[in-house]
Amino acid sequence: MQISAILHAIFDITTMPSLLLRAGIWLVIATVIIMSTDSSNPDKASMAIKRNVGTLLLFLMLSGGLFYFLFGMTPVMANN
């Protein structure tokens, strides 16, 4: 099997490997959130979940911006 076929299977949203990859990512994120809230002190648990979700959102925004700047293309209108 070629590398392009493997990458296509992972990143095409209609394939089973893509579904399993997204499910794995979802489980990791859910586990981090659940472990953050596992505290006997409700005030401390609230701060931990806010900190972890905020860090996750910051990472997603920065990595999304980086991918846009690296691989993004803007459409160009040609003269007719």
PyMOL CGO cylinders between C-alpha atoms (Angstrom):
from pymol import cmd
from pymol.cgo import CYLINDER

trace = [
    CYLINDER, 0.00, 0.00, 0.00, 1.37, 3.40, -0.94, 0.3, 1, 1, 1, 1, 1, 1,
    CYLINDER, 1.37, 3.40, -0.94, 1.76, 6.35, 1.42, 0.3, 1, 1, 1, 1, 1, 1,
    CYLINDER, 1.76, 6.35, 1.42, -0.76, 8.42, -0.54, 0.3, 1, 1, 1, 1, 1, 1,
    CYLINDER, -0.76, 8.42, -0.54, -3.42, 5.72, -0.13, 0.3, 1, 1, 1, 1, 1, 1,
    CYLINDER, -3.42, 5.72, -0.13, -2.76, 5.54, 3.62, 0.3, 1, 1, 1, 1, 1, 1,
    CYLINDER, -2.76, 5.54, 3.62, -2.98, 9.32, 3.99, 0.3, 1, 1, 1, 1, 1, 1,
    CYLINDER, -2.98, 9.32, 3.99, -6.16, 9.37, 1.90, 0.3, 1, 1, 1, 1, 1, 1,
    CYLINDER, -6.16, 9.37, 1.90, -7.70, 6.70, 4.17, 0.3, 1, 1, 1, 1, 1, 1,
    CYLINDER, -7.70, 6.70, 4.17, -6.80, 8.67, 7.31, 0.3, 1, 1, 1, 1, 1, 1,
    CYLINDER, -6.80, 8.67, 7.31, -7.89, 12.15, 6.18, 0.3, 1, 1, 1, 1, 1, 1,
    CYLINDER, -7.89, 12.15, 6.18, -10.92, 11.34, 4.00, 0.3, 1, 1, 1, 1, 1, 1,
    CYLINDER, -10.92, 11.34, 4.00, -13.94, 11.83, 6.26, 0.3, 1, 1, 1, 1, 1, 1,
    CYLINDER, -13.94, 11.83, 6.26, -15.87, 8.98, 4.63, 0.3, 1, 1, 1, 1, 1, 1,
    CYLINDER, -15.87, 8.98, 4.63, -13.45, 6.21, 5.64, 0.3, 1, 1, 1, 1, 1, 1,
    CYLINDER, -13.45, 6.21, 5.64, -13.26, 4.06, 8.77, 0.3, 1, 1, 1, 1, 1, 1,
    CYLINDER, -13.26, 4.06, 8.77, -9.65, 5.02, 9.74, 0.3, 1, 1, 1, 1, 1, 1,
    CYLINDER, -9.65, 5.02, 9.74, -10.70, 8.67, 9.74, 0.3, 1, 1, 1, 1, 1, 1,
    CYLINDER, -10.70, 8.67, 9.74, -13.62, 7.86, 12.02, 0.3, 1, 1, 1, 1, 1, 1,
    CYLINDER, -13.62, 7.86, 12.02, -11.35, 5.95, 14.39, 0.3, 1, 1, 1, 1, 1, 1,
    CYLINDER, -11.35, 5.95, 14.39, -8.79, 8.77, 14.42, 0.3, 1, 1, 1, 1, 1, 1,
    CYLINDER, -8.79, 8.77, 14.42, -11.45, 11.37, 15.22, 0.3, 1, 1, 1, 1, 1, 1,
    CYLINDER, -11.45, 11.37, 15.22, -12.91, 9.11, 17.92, 0.3, 1, 1, 1, 1, 1, 1,
    CYLINDER, -12.91, 9.11, 17.92, -9.47, 8.71, 19.48, 0.3, 1, 1, 1, 1, 1, 1,
    CYLINDER, -9.47, 8.71, 19.48, -8.90, 12.47, 19.50, 0.3, 1, 1, 1, 1, 1, 1,
    CYLINDER, -8.90, 12.47, 19.50, -12.34, 12.99, 21.06, 0.3, 1, 1, 1, 1, 1, 1,
    CYLINDER, -12.34, 12.99, 21.06, -11.58, 10.43, 23.78, 0.3, 1, 1, 1, 1, 1, 1,
    CYLINDER, -11.58, 10.43, 23.78, -8.27, 12.12, 24.63, 0.3, 1, 1, 1, 1, 1, 1,
    CYLINDER, -8.27, 12.12, 24.63, -9.94, 15.53, 24.92, 0.3, 1, 1, 1, 1, 1, 1,
    CYLINDER, -9.94, 15.53, 24.92, -12.80, 14.10, 27.00, 0.3, 1, 1, 1, 1, 1, 1,
    CYLINDER, -12.80, 14.10, 27.00, -10.34, 12.30, 29.29, 0.3, 1, 1, 1, 1, 1, 1,
    CYLINDER, -10.34, 12.30, 29.29, -8.39, 15.52, 29.91, 0.3, 1, 1, 1, 1, 1, 1,
    CYLINDER, -8.39, 15.52, 29.91, -11.59, 17.36, 30.77, 0.3, 1, 1, 1, 1, 1, 1,
    CYLINDER, -11.59, 17.36, 30.77, -12.84, 14.59, 33.06, 0.3, 1, 1, 1, 1, 1, 1,
    CYLINDER, -12.84, 14.59, 33.06, -9.52, 14.30, 34.87, 0.3, 1, 1, 1, 1, 1, 1,
    CYLINDER, -9.52, 14.30, 34.87, -9.42, 18.07, 35.32, 0.3, 1, 1, 1, 1, 1, 1,
    CYLINDER, -9.42, 18.07, 35.32, -12.76, 18.10, 37.09, 0.3, 1, 1, 1, 1, 1, 1,
    CYLINDER, -12.76, 18.10, 37.09, -11.91, 15.18, 39.40, 0.3, 1, 1, 1, 1, 1, 1,
    CYLINDER, -11.91, 15.18, 39.40, -11.26, 17.20, 42.53, 0.3, 1, 1, 1, 1, 1, 1,
    CYLINDER, -11.26, 17.20, 42.53, -12.83, 17.36, 45.98, 0.3, 1, 1, 1, 1, 1, 1,
    CYLINDER, -12.83, 17.36, 45.98, -12.69, 21.17, 45.92, 0.3, 1, 1, 1, 1, 1, 1,
    CYLINDER, -12.69, 21.17, 45.92, -15.28, 22.53, 43.44, 0.3, 1, 1, 1, 1, 1, 1,
    CYLINDER, -15.28, 22.53, 43.44, -13.56, 25.92, 43.12, 0.3, 1, 1, 1, 1, 1, 1,
    CYLINDER, -13.56, 25.92, 43.12, -10.25, 24.28, 42.24, 0.3, 1, 1, 1, 1, 1, 1,
    CYLINDER, -10.25, 24.28, 42.24, -11.96, 21.95, 39.75, 0.3, 1, 1, 1, 1, 1, 1,
    CYLINDER, -11.96, 21.95, 39.75, -13.65, 24.91, 38.05, 0.3, 1, 1, 1, 1, 1, 1,
    CYLINDER, -13.65, 24.91, 38.05, -10.32, 26.69, 37.65, 0.3, 1, 1, 1, 1, 1, 1,
    CYLINDER, -10.32, 26.69, 37.65, -8.61, 23.55, 36.33, 0.3, 1, 1, 1, 1, 1, 1,
    CYLINDER, -8.61, 23.55, 36.33, -11.24, 22.93, 33.65, 0.3, 1, 1, 1, 1, 1, 1,
    CYLINDER, -11.24, 22.93, 33.65, -11.13, 26.57, 32.57, 0.3, 1, 1, 1, 1, 1, 1,
    CYLINDER, -11.13, 26.57, 32.57, -7.33, 26.49, 32.36, 0.3, 1, 1, 1, 1, 1, 1,
    CYLINDER, -7.33, 26.49, 32.36, -7.20, 23.22, 30.40, 0.3, 1, 1, 1, 1, 1, 1,
    CYLINDER, -7.20, 23.22, 30.40, -9.98, 24.11, 27.97, 0.3, 1, 1, 1, 1, 1, 1,
    CYLINDER, -9.98, 24.11, 27.97, -8.45, 27.56, 27.48, 0.3, 1, 1, 1, 1, 1, 1,
    CYLINDER, -8.45, 27.56, 27.48, -5.05, 26.01, 26.74, 0.3, 1, 1, 1, 1, 1, 1,
    CYLINDER, -5.05, 26.01, 26.74, -6.67, 23.58, 24.30, 0.3, 1, 1, 1, 1, 1, 1,
    CYLINDER, -6.67, 23.58, 24.30, -8.51, 26.39, 22.49, 0.3, 1, 1, 1, 1, 1, 1,
    CYLINDER, -8.51, 26.39, 22.49, -5.34, 28.48, 22.34, 0.3, 1, 1, 1, 1, 1, 1,
    CYLINDER, -5.34, 28.48, 22.34, -3.44, 25.54, 20.84, 0.3, 1, 1, 1, 1, 1, 1,
    CYLINDER, -3.44, 25.54, 20.84, -6.18, 24.91, 18.26, 0.3, 1, 1, 1, 1, 1, 1,
    CYLINDER, -6.18, 24.91, 18.26, -6.31, 28.58, 17.24, 0.3, 1, 1, 1, 1, 1, 1,
    CYLINDER, -6.31, 28.58, 17.24, -2.54, 28.91, 16.93, 0.3, 1, 1, 1, 1, 1, 1,
    CYLINDER, -2.54, 28.91, 16.93, -2.08, 25.64, 15.05, 0.3, 1, 1, 1, 1, 1, 1,
    CYLINDER, -2.08, 25.64, 15.05, -5.02, 26.46, 12.76, 0.3, 1, 1, 1, 1, 1, 1,
    CYLINDER, -5.02, 26.46, 12.76, -3.51, 29.85, 11.98, 0.3, 1, 1, 1, 1, 1, 1,
    CYLINDER, -3.51, 29.85, 11.98, -0.13, 28.29, 11.33, 0.3, 1, 1, 1, 1, 1, 1,
    CYLINDER, -0.13, 28.29, 11.33, -1.60, 25.76, 8.91, 0.3, 1, 1, 1, 1, 1, 1,
    CYLINDER, -1.60, 25.76, 8.91, -3.53, 28.54, 7.17, 0.3, 1, 1, 1, 1, 1, 1,
    CYLINDER, -3.53, 28.54, 7.17, -0.40, 30.63, 6.73, 0.3, 1, 1, 1, 1, 1, 1,
    CYLINDER, -0.40, 30.63, 6.73, 1.68, 27.67, 5.59, 0.3, 1, 1, 1, 1, 1, 1,
    CYLINDER, 1.68, 27.67, 5.59, -0.78, 25.95, 3.27, 0.3, 1, 1, 1, 1, 1, 1,
    CYLINDER, -0.78, 25.95, 3.27, -3.63, 28.42, 2.68, 0.3, 1, 1, 1, 1, 1, 1,
    CYLINDER, -3.63, 28.42, 2.68, -4.30, 29.81, -0.74, 0.3, 1, 1, 1, 1, 1, 1,
    CYLINDER, -4.30, 29.81, -0.74, -6.32, 32.83, -1.67, 0.3, 1, 1, 1, 1, 1, 1,
    CYLINDER, -6.32, 32.83, -1.67, -8.45, 32.73, -4.80, 0.3, 1, 1, 1, 1, 1, 1,
    CYLINDER, -8.45, 32.73, -4.80, -7.31, 35.00, -7.62, 0.3, 1, 1, 1, 1, 1, 1,
    CYLINDER, -7.31, 35.00, -7.62, -9.72, 36.41, -10.14, 0.3, 1, 1, 1, 1, 1, 1,
    CYLINDER, -9.72, 36.41, -10.14, -8.26, 36.40, -13.63, 0.3, 1, 1, 1, 1, 1, 1,
    CYLINDER, -8.26, 36.40, -13.63, -8.95, 39.11, -16.16, 0.3, 1, 1, 1, 1, 1, 1,
    CYLINDER, -8.95, 39.11, -16.16, -11.54, 37.95, -18.63, 0.3, 1, 1, 1, 1, 1, 1,
]
cmd.load_cgo(trace, "trace")
